[in-house]
Amino acid sequence: MAFTPRVAFFTDSFQEVNGVALTSRQFEAFAFRRNFPFLSIHAGSKAETETAGSVTTVELERSNAAFALESDLAFDPLLWLHRARVAQEICTFKPNLIHVTGPGDFGMLGAFVAHQLNIPLAASWHTNVHEYAAHRLEKLFNFVPEKPLHRISAAAERGALTGAAQFYKIAKVLFAPNQELVDLLHERTQKPCFLMQRGVDAELYHPDKRTPGYRPFTIGYVGRLSPEKNVRLLAAIEHTLLQAGLPEFRFVIIGSGSEKEWLAENMSHAEFPGVLKGEALARAYADMDVFAFPSQTDTFGNVILEALASGVPPVVTSGGGPKFLVNSGVNGFVSQNDHEFTDAIKLLMTNGRLLASMRAAARDYARSIAWDTVFEKVYGAYELALFRNQPLHAAC
């Protein structure tokens, strides 16, 4: 790189347990390791500013007006009250660009400050908000007949996508976690869009952490338990396996969300350990035999990489980003429908040789994915799209 830009990074999730938060923490850690000047602005338990090495962290406390969009995602309509302090932090740091993670409360604040101070804006797409809107609407109006409900949800999805695209048009450069979204964003905004994938800690997530001894065939899930994750398919899979009279098995469903109660009431072979982190999560992955991820709305799927690194073959749908991480038939399966999804799990339950081969292939693939490589490419895109001539600074 001709020079290292000073980056102010606004993220709507940082402390939470989700893909955006994990990516945000890893981005900050990368800047710290490389000694890159980095200003990280996100929510915290109290308003404070800390500096460690090249990284300055500004935490803002969300107000009592904040409301939950999901168990691990909030929105504060009064976050704007911090704009003067944030503008001052920006002027002190003097960034060459502001990078936001999307149209949440912190993303909107970052976009506003970028416009106010004439700083180039980068924006990354992490969540398929249009598909989430459609799924939530279908759940809310499930009393409506199927055909009109689908028309309503399709209209909501188109409207949400149009609205999101308007936000991303504000930015000068865009990032997305899979090629389908890169193409979609470029088409909708006519702005340069680059691939920003994610990495995995292949030392934390490791097959060697598998607990010795016998256990039932273990089908795992890790993630938010919400409608857009399509988690009710797990209950249908359990029913099919029981009807088929297959050997002993169990589901280990890790996470929290609005669908947890329904799953607990409708599944007899499932354990719900809640949200796990660190070593506890790594051991839980290693104890799985197959990873079932029925979501069709995820843009990437960090949990897929974590399962692969743990030597656990994933079964995913053909919708969204997880399919780009699975070499179907080699390190897992990409299913075209619910029937194929269940059949893939049944095959791995009954074919030990195939399961062993896929476990090895899963681990080999994950070892090739590194966070540093991901963020090196992001900084390369900054230079290519924003700083071909000379670096820009805040107009303070």
N, C-alpha and C positions, 0 to 999 in steps of 0.2 A: 504494500500500500504506500502511496505517496505520502500520506500523513494519517494519523489516527484521529478520527473525529471524536469530539466531546459529545457524549450521548446523554440526553435526559429521557428517562424511560418511565412512562406512566402505565401502571397495570391495575386492572380491576380486581385481580386475585393474586395474592402473594403467600399469605399464611395458610390458606385453605388447602384441602386435599382434592385437587383436580389438575387437569393437564395444563391449564393456563398458569396456575400458581407454580407448578413444578418447573415449567419452562422459564418463568420469570426468575425464580430463585437460581436456576442454573445459568441464566444469562448474567445475572449480577455476579455470581461466583466466577464465571469465565472472565469478566472484566477485571475482577480482583486478581486472579491468577496472572493475567497478562499485563497488569498495571495500566489498564486503559482507563482514562477519565470517564466516570460513569455516575450519573445522578439518578437514583432509584426512588420513585415517588409512589407510595401505595398506602393502603389502610393499615392502622395499627391500633393498639389498645389505648394509646395516648399520643398527643402531638409532640414529636421530638425529632431532632436532627443529629445524626451521628456520622463520623467519618472514620473509615478504616482503609488505610492505604490509598488507592486511587478512587475508591468508591465512597460516595456520600449518600446516605439514606435519609429520606424525609418521610416520616410516617404522619398521616393525618387521621384524626379520629372522626369516624362517621357520627352524625348527629342522631338524636332520638327519632328523627323523621325517616331514618333509613328503614327500608323494608326488604324482606327476603324475596329474592326471585327463585331461589332454590335453597336447599339446606346449606350449601357452601358458596352462595353467591348473593350479594346484597347490592342495593342501589340507594344512594343518598341524594335526594333532590336538593338538599341544602349544602352539598359539598362546595358549591360556588362561593360560600362564605369564606373559604380558604384562598380565594384567587389572589388576593393582594400578597399574602405570605408566599404563595407559590411563585408568583411573578418575581418577588424579591429573591427567592432562592435561585430562580432561573438566571436572573441578572448577575448574581454573585458567581454562579457556576460558569456562565457564558458558553452554553452548548452550541455546537454546530448544527444539531438537529434534535428534534423531539420525536420519540417513537412511542406510539400508544397501541394497546392491545385490542382495541375495539370500541364500540359505541356504548360503553358503560359509563358510570359516573366519573371515574378517573380518566377514561379515554376522552370524554367530552371536555373535561377541564383541561387536559393536555392540549387538545385541538384548539381550544379557545385561546390559551396562552400562546401557542405557536402562531396563530393568526394575529393576535394583539402585538406580538413582538417581532413579527416577520421572520420567523424561524422555519426552515424547511421541516415538513411533517412526514414521518413514515408511519404506516399503520399496518398491523398484522391481523389477519383473520384467524381466529381460533375456534369460534363456535358457530355452527349453522343455525343462526337465530331464526331464519325463516322456517326451517323444518321444525324447530322447537315450537314455534308459534302454532304451526298446524297441528302438531301432536297434542299440545295443551288444549287447543280449541276442541279437538275431537273428544278429549276426555271430559271437558266441561259440558259439552252439549251431546253427550252420548245417548240422550233420550230422543234425539232427532233421527229419523229414518236414514239408512245408510247412504243412499245416493245423494240426497240433498246435503247431508253432512260432509260428504267428500267434496262436493262443489264448494261448500262454505270454507272448508279447511284449505282447499287448493287456492281459493281467492285470497285467504289470509296469508298463505305462504308466498304468493306472488307479491302481495303488498308489503310484507315484511322484507322480502329480498330487495324490492325497489327502494324502500326506506334505508336499508343498510347500505346499498350501493351509493346513495346520495351522501352518506357520511364518508365513505371511502374515497369519493371523488375529491374531497378536500385535500387529501394527502398527495404528495409528489411521487412517492414510491410505496408500493404495497408488497406484502408478504403473505403467503398462504401455505398450509402444511401438506397439500397434495396437488398433483398436476391438474386435476379436474377443477379445483378451486382457483388455481393460478389462471387457467384459461377463462373461467367464468368471471373473475374479477377484472381481468384485462378487457374482456368483451364489454362488461357493464360500465366500466369507468374510463376506458381508453388511457389508463395510466400503466407505467411499467410495473409488472408484478413478478416477484421472484419466489422460488421455493424456499420455505423455512421449515424444515422438518424438525424432528426431535431426536434426542439421543437416549442412551440408557446407561446406568451404572452397572456394568457387567460383573463387578466384584461384589457389590451388595446383593444383586439378584443372581444366585448361583445354584446349580443343581446339588452341590455338595451340602447344602443346608437342609436337605431332605431328612426327615426324621426316620431313623431305622425302625424296622419292624413292620408288621402287617397293618393295613388299613383298608377299608372298602375302596373300590375304584372311586376316585375323587374328581368330580366335575366342579371346577371353580369359576367364580365370577368376581371381579373387582370393579367397583365404580359406583356412580350415583344410582340409587334405586328410584328412578323416576320414569314417567310414561315414555319420554322420547328415547329412552334406552331400550325400549321394547322388552323389558325384563319379564313380563308375564309369559313370554315364550319358554322360560325356564320351567315354569309349572307344567306347561304342555309337554315338554320333553320328559319330565319326570313321569307323567301319566303314561306316555307312550312306552317308556322303558319298563314300567311296571306291568303294562298290558302284554308286553313281549316276553315277560317272565325271565328277564335277563338277571345275571348274578348280582350280588349285593353291591350297592353303590351309595354314594352320598353326594349332596351338593354342599359346597362351602361358599356362601354368598357374602362377600365382604363389602361394606359400605353402608350408607344411610340414605334415607329419602322417603318420599310420600308413598311409594309402592311397597315398602318393607312389611307393613301390617298385612296387606293383601297376600303377599307371598307367604308369609308365616302361616296364614290361615288356610292356604290352598296347597301347601307342600308338606309332605310327611317325612321326607328324607333330606331335609335341608337344615343346615346350621347357619346361624347369623351372628358372627363374632363382632359385628359393628365395624367401625373404621379402624384399620390397623396402619401402623407406620413403621419405617425403619426395619430393624431386624425381625420384628414380629411379622411384618408383611412379607419380608423375604422368605421366612420359613414357611409361611402359609402358601406362597406360590410354589415353593419347592415340593411341598407335600401334595400338590395337585397332579393329576394324570392327564387331564385335558382342560383347556380354558375355553369356556363358552361365552362368547360376546355377541349377543343378538342385536345390538344397536345398528340402526341404519342411518344415523344422523351425525356420528362422530366425524370430525374433520381429520383426525389422525389416529389417536388411540395409544397414548403412552403405555397403558396397561398391556397392550399387545406386545410391545417391546420387552416389558418387564417379565411377562410370561415366557417369551422366547428365550430371554437370557437365563431364566430359571430351568430351561430345558423342558418346557411345557408347550406342546403344540396347540395353537388356538384354532377354534372354529369360528368364523366370522361370516357376516352377510356380504352380499355384493354391493350394498349401499354404503356410501361414505368413504372415509380414508383408510380404515383398517385393512381393506383388501389389498392395498399397495404394499403391505408389510408381510403378506403371506404368499409363499410360493405353493399354491394349492396342490396337494398330493405329495409334497416334499417335506415341508416343515409345519403343515397344518392344512386346513381346508377353507375354501371360499364357497359358500353355499348360495344358490340362486333362489331358494325358497325355504320355507319352514321344514318341509319334508326332507330336503337334502341336508339341512342343518342337523336334524335328529339322526339321520342315517350316518352322517360322519361320526357322530359321537358313538353310535352303536358299533361302527366298524372298529374304532379305536378301543372300545371295551372288549372286543372279541378277537382282536388280532394283535397279539403281543409283539410279534416281530415288526409289524408296521409301526406300532407305538414306539418301540425302542429306536427304530431308524429315524422317526420324526423328532424324537427328543434330542438326538444328536444333531440333526440338521437345524433345529430351532436354536440351540446354543451356538452353533457355528455362525449362523446369520447374525445373531445379536452381538456377538463379539466384534463385528465389523462396523458397528454403529457407535460413534463417539460424539459427545456434546461439543467438544472443541471444534470438530469439523463443521458442525451445524452453524456455530456462531462465526467462525472464520468466513463462511460463505455470506453471512448477513453483512458483515463489515465490508466484504468485497462488493456487495450490491450497493451499499451506501456510497462507496466511492464511484462506482460505475454510473449510478443514477443521479447523484447529487453534487459530486465534487470533482467533476472532470476538469473544471477550470481553476477554481480556487475555493477554499473553505469559506463558509459564511458564519456570521456570529449574530447573537441576539441584538436587536435594536433597542438597547436600554439607555 
